[in-house]
């Protein structure tokens, strides 16, 4: 992959992974769903990206709370209990002999349809549950060197249009922002809300640093990121003033530092925003401090097994 928030180290072991579909394991080349599946036809479903570190699923409760919460709002009855879902994930990892350095995607669609039609009354059966585990380590160079961000014209949706708090398979809003950012020569697109306030990036949550304080959006129009919350909590625990508030681009362009957060790569510095260079074009000191605190937190919670 090219440089970006999801840059990773290629691993040939992924060519022979086993993928779980509705509780059955299939080799990668044989793992398939129907063209009549709601996820394929309509993007009708929810998903989570989860890390495996030192034999432990990182923040698994928080991820599954978000998965099941989103499914409930969309009136999708997943069909597996919370505990059974953890068992399915664990069985998939065990079958692949995976211990660490793994990123897995859990996808739940509304399931098969009798005919390509959006109404759920066209569905005929249980939801489709897919678990894709991959050996996938973030490219550490990106976490050190940082990324370029540009503001895009695509706005974050509202709950009345498409609830931005749901991690839905219907990602057109973010995909459109990603495409625009790429055309502008950026690694990530910065999205505003309907009021012109800074909301989030197309695939990560966004933070700035001003006068030793950390700012992020109010959260009203962004996905409630798991890593976002961890960073906010780390700031509070370490006497770093943090604000969830509305702010605009002028405050981004005059910020001392900026960074983005996500499950896959943790904390990534943003060193250029809309052709404005931040922190002298390199990772800022507070960003580096938060990266270290975040790393320490993970290894306290999920230490290497002896």
Secondary structure, 3 states (H helix, E strand, C coil): CCCCCCCECCCHHHHHCEEEECCEEEEHHHCCCCCCEHHHHHCCEEEEEEEEECCEECCHHHHHHHHHHHHHHCCCCCCCCHHHHHHHHHHHHHHCCCCCCEEEEEEEECCEECCCCCCHHHECCCCEEEEEEEECCECHHHHHHCEEEEECCCCCCCCCCCCCCCCECCCHHHHHHHHHHHHCCCCEEEEECCCCCEEEECCCEEEEEECCEEEECCCCCCCCCHHHHHHHHHHHHCCCCEEECCCCHHHHHCCCEEEEEECCCEEEEEEEECCEECHHHCCCHHHHHHHHHHHHHHHHHCCCCC
